[in-house]
Amino acid sequence: MQVRILACVLAPSLILGADAAGATNWEPYAIAKSGASVDIPVSLFSESAGLPAGELGQRFYTNDRRADLTVRAIPNLEDDTPAAFLAKERPPSGIVYKRVTPGFFVVSSFRNGKIWYNRCNRSAGYMNCVLINYPASEKRQWDNIVTRISHSLTP
């Protein structure tokens, strides 16, 4: 019994640790209508969760559902800047990290034991976004994965 408990505790670290060794399988995901493209670690986000409500894109879960990833394209009909778009979205209070540029915004914080991370890039007529939720207790293991996803998002 102790071996099983130990394996369950170590499994997320071992799976995520594999990324550092290059063992994680990455594949591009694209939303043709908006021009969005992003690299997704399909060996981690292996379960499809369907479409985001009323939007273009796809939701994914890890097989144990401890983390999720949403790739979406949100119409930006008024061609808002990232700052104006973010203000209209009314982000929750308590944001821990926020960066806004003319081309994108990133916001992140904690909720219910998880870190949520949201990046949206401005493109012609859309805001192309990734939203990632993952256990706060696994922050260090997820840092490189979140960074790669975020930096691979193209308008």
C-alpha positions as CSV (number, residue, x, y, z in Angstrom):
1,M,0.0,0.0,0.0
2,Q,2.8,2.5,0.8
3,V,4.4,1.8,-2.6
4,R,1.1,2.8,-4.4
5,I,0.8,6.0,-2.4
6,L,4.4,6.9,-3.1
7,A,3.9,6.2,-6.8
8,C,0.8,8.5,-6.9
9,V,2.7,11.3,-5.2
10,L,5.7,11.0,-7.4
11,A,3.9,10.3,-10.7
12,P,3.2,14.0,-11.6
13,S,6.8,14.9,-10.9
14,L,8.1,12.1,-13.0
15,I,5.8,12.8,-15.9
16,L,6.6,16.5,-15.9
17,G,10.3,15.8,-15.2
18,A,10.4,13.9,-18.5
19,D,9.9,17.2,-20.3
20,A,13.3,18.4,-19.2
21,A,14.8,15.3,-20.9
22,G,12.9,16.0,-24.1
23,A,10.6,13.0,-23.7
24,T,7.4,15.1,-23.9
25,N,5.7,14.8,-27.3
26,W,4.8,18.3,-28.6
27,E,2.5,18.9,-31.5
28,P,1.1,22.1,-33.1
29,Y,-2.6,23.0,-32.7
30,A,-4.0,25.5,-35.0
31,I,-7.2,27.5,-35.4
32,A,-7.3,28.2,-39.1
33,K,-10.0,30.9,-39.0
34,S,-8.0,33.1,-36.6
35,G,-4.5,32.1,-37.7
36,A,-3.7,30.9,-34.1
37,S,-1.1,28.2,-33.7
38,V,0.4,26.9,-30.5
39,D,2.6,23.9,-29.5
40,I,0.8,21.5,-27.1
41,P,2.5,18.8,-25.1
42,V,0.0,16.1,-26.2
43,S,1.7,13.5,-24.0
44,L,0.5,15.5,-21.0
45,F,-2.7,17.1,-22.3
46,S,-4.0,13.8,-23.8
47,E,-7.7,14.1,-23.2
48,S,-10.0,16.3,-25.3
49,A,-12.5,18.3,-23.4
50,G,-14.4,19.7,-26.3
51,L,-14.9,23.2,-27.6
52,P,-14.7,26.3,-25.3
53,A,-18.2,27.7,-24.9
54,G,-19.2,29.8,-27.9
55,E,-15.7,30.2,-29.2
56,L,-13.3,28.7,-31.7
57,G,-10.7,26.4,-30.2
58,Q,-10.3,23.3,-28.1
59,R,-10.0,22.3,-24.4
60,F,-7.6,19.6,-23.2
61,Y,-7.0,17.8,-19.8
62,T,-4.3,15.7,-18.4
63,N,-5.4,12.1,-18.1
64,D,-5.8,12.5,-14.3
65,R,-7.6,15.9,-14.8
66,R,-5.2,17.7,-12.5
67,A,-4.4,20.3,-15.2
68,D,-6.2,21.7,-18.2
69,L,-5.4,23.8,-21.3
70,T,-7.7,25.8,-23.4
71,V,-6.7,27.2,-26.8
72,R,-9.3,29.7,-28.1
73,A,-9.8,32.5,-30.5
74,I,-12.1,35.3,-29.3
75,P,-13.5,37.7,-31.8
76,N,-12.1,41.2,-31.3
77,L,-14.6,43.0,-33.5
78,E,-13.7,46.5,-32.2
79,D,-10.0,45.8,-32.7
80,D,-9.2,46.5,-29.0
81,T,-5.7,46.7,-27.8
82,P,-4.7,44.0,-25.4
83,A,-5.1,46.4,-22.5
84,A,-8.6,47.5,-23.6
85,F,-9.6,43.8,-24.3
86,L,-8.3,42.7,-20.9
87,A,-10.2,45.5,-19.1
88,K,-13.4,44.5,-20.9
89,E,-12.9,40.9,-19.8
90,R,-12.9,42.1,-16.1
91,P,-10.2,39.8,-14.8
92,P,-10.6,38.7,-11.2
93,S,-9.0,40.7,-8.4
94,G,-5.8,39.4,-6.9
95,I,-3.8,39.0,-10.0
96,V,-0.3,38.0,-9.1
97,Y,1.4,38.5,-12.5
98,K,0.3,40.9,-15.2
99,R,2.1,42.0,-18.4
100,V,0.5,44.0,-21.1
101,T,2.1,45.1,-24.4
102,P,0.7,46.3,-27.7
103,G,0.7,42.8,-29.0
104,F,-0.4,40.6,-26.1
105,F,-1.3,40.4,-22.4
106,V,-0.5,37.8,-19.8
107,V,-2.3,37.5,-16.4
108,S,-1.8,34.8,-13.7
109,S,-2.9,34.1,-10.2
110,F,-4.0,31.4,-7.8
111,R,-7.5,29.9,-7.3
112,N,-8.6,26.7,-5.5
113,G,-5.1,25.3,-5.1
114,K,-4.2,25.9,-8.7
115,I,-2.3,28.4,-10.7
116,W,-4.3,29.9,-13.7
117,Y,-2.3,31.4,-16.5
118,N,-3.9,33.3,-19.4
119,R,-2.1,34.7,-22.4
120,C,-3.8,36.4,-25.4
121,N,-2.1,37.6,-28.5
122,R,-3.8,40.3,-30.7
123,S,-4.4,39.4,-34.4
124,A,-6.6,40.7,-37.2
125,G,-10.1,40.4,-35.8
126,Y,-9.2,38.0,-32.9
127,M,-7.5,37.6,-29.6
128,N,-5.8,34.2,-29.7
129,C,-5.5,32.8,-26.2
130,V,-4.2,30.0,-24.1
131,L,-5.5,29.4,-20.6
132,I,-3.7,26.9,-18.4
133,N,-4.7,25.7,-14.9
134,Y,-2.4,23.4,-13.0
135,P,-1.6,22.5,-9.4
136,A,0.2,25.3,-7.5
137,S,2.1,22.6,-5.6
138,E,3.7,21.5,-8.9
139,K,4.7,25.0,-10.0
140,R,8.3,24.3,-10.6
141,Q,7.5,21.2,-12.7
142,W,5.1,23.2,-14.9
143,D,7.2,26.3,-15.4
144,N,9.0,25.2,-18.5
145,I,5.9,23.7,-20.0
146,V,3.8,26.8,-19.5
147,T,6.6,29.0,-20.9
148,R,7.0,26.9,-24.0
149,I,3.2,26.9,-24.6
150,S,3.0,30.7,-24.0
151,H,6.0,31.5,-26.2
152,S,4.8,29.3,-29.1
153,L,1.4,31.0,-29.3
154,T,1.3,32.9,-32.6
155,P,-1.2,35.5,-33.6
